[in-house]
Amino acid sequence: MSSETFALEKRFSAFANESIYIPRGYEIEALTTKELQRDYGDKKLTRKDQTIYVDEKAASYLHPDMVNELMQDIPAGIGWFFHLKQCTFLIYGYYGESQEIPIKVYKVDWKKNYQYIYSLLCGNKLKLGITSKHYGITLNAYYPWEKLIHENIAEIVWPIEQQTLFPEIDFEAEGVLPEV
């Protein structure tokens, strides 16, 4: 991973803590082992009796498609798409040129996204692409944000006027997953 990408992800992580998670009363625990990050994502968020896991992604420009990493460092590894089995939400931030804060942040229901993208992948109905920009040769699947929003898999949570990140309901008491 390039030093620019690493710095952007670190900046987005700090932004998400201060502007998204803490204002909603979440305590944040960074997941630091490769095993936990592979299966759960970057952070464990807790509030009252609620625990959720988020994986954060940051990009330096606004892309019309969500990028799902299928294979990383080909032929060595499977990408995060197939590993994040315990993740609750993916938080995806996009920055504009020389912007200090993201211009747009999406929240993705991870289980819904996985099922939807996997079904499209199996049906050969997904745009695929290969890049070597960040970490070896990587195979990605691309799907339009607009369609993910329409399918209630993703929503825009930043800028703030569109923000509904984690609804104020007790998910464990209700016995349901948070709605996207």
BELLINSUL-V73482 format. One record per residue. RES is the residue in one small letter. SS is DSSP state (H for helix, E for strand, L for the rest). Layout:
# BELLINSUL-V73482
res:RES ss:SS
res:RES ss:SS
This chain:
# BELLINSUL-V73482
res:m ss:L
res:s ss:L
res:s ss:H
res:e ss:H
res:t ss:H
res:f ss:H
res:a ss:H
res:l ss:H
res:e ss:H
res:k ss:H
res:r ss:H
res:f ss:H
res:s ss:H
res:a ss:H
res:f ss:H
res:a ss:H
res:n ss:H
res:e ss:H
res:s ss:H
res:i ss:H
res:y ss:H
res:i ss:H
res:p ss:H
res:r ss:H
res:g ss:L
res:y ss:L
res:e ss:E
res:i ss:E
res:e ss:E
res:a ss:E
res:l ss:L
res:t ss:L
res:t ss:L
res:k ss:H
res:e ss:H
res:l ss:H
res:q ss:H
res:r ss:H
res:d ss:H
res:y ss:H
res:g ss:L
res:d ss:L
res:k ss:E
res:k ss:E
res:l ss:E
res:t ss:E
res:r ss:E
res:k ss:L
res:d ss:L
res:q ss:E
res:t ss:E
res:i ss:E
res:y ss:E
res:v ss:E
res:d ss:E
res:e ss:E
res:k ss:E
res:a ss:E
res:a ss:E
res:s ss:L
res:y ss:L
res:l ss:L
res:h ss:L
res:p ss:L
res:d ss:E
res:m ss:E
res:v ss:E
res:n ss:E
res:e ss:E
res:l ss:E
res:m ss:E
res:q ss:E
res:d ss:L
res:i ss:L
res:p ss:L
res:a ss:L
res:g ss:E
res:i ss:E
res:g ss:L
res:w ss:H
res:f ss:H
res:f ss:H
res:h ss:H
res:l ss:L
res:k ss:L
res:q ss:L
res:c ss:L
res:t ss:L
res:f ss:E
res:l ss:E
res:i ss:E
res:y ss:E
res:g ss:E
res:y ss:E
res:y ss:L
res:g ss:L
res:e ss:L
res:s ss:L
res:q ss:L
res:e ss:L
res:i ss:L
res:p ss:L
res:i ss:L
res:k ss:E
res:v ss:E
res:y ss:E
res:k ss:E
res:v ss:E
res:d ss:E
res:w ss:H
res:k ss:H
res:k ss:H
res:n ss:H
res:y ss:H
res:q ss:H
res:y ss:H
res:i ss:H
res:y ss:H
res:s ss:H
res:l ss:H
res:l ss:H
res:c ss:H
res:g ss:L
res:n ss:L
res:k ss:L
res:l ss:L
res:k ss:E
res:l ss:E
res:g ss:E
res:i ss:E
res:t ss:E
res:s ss:L
res:k ss:L
res:h ss:L
res:y ss:L
res:g ss:L
res:i ss:L
res:t ss:E
res:l ss:E
res:n ss:E
res:a ss:E
res:y ss:E
res:y ss:E
res:p ss:E
res:w ss:H
res:e ss:H
res:k ss:H
res:l ss:H
res:i ss:H
res:h ss:H
res:e ss:L
res:n ss:L
res:i ss:L
res:a ss:E
res:e ss:E
res:i ss:E
res:v ss:E
res:w ss:E
res:p ss:L
res:i ss:H
res:e ss:H
res:q ss:H
res:q ss:L
res:t ss:L
res:l ss:L
res:f ss:L
res:p ss:L
res:e ss:L
res:i ss:L
res:d ss:L
res:f ss:H
res:e ss:H
res:a ss:H
res:e ss:H
res:g ss:L
res:v ss:L
res:l ss:L
res:p ss:L
res:e ss:L
res:v ss:L
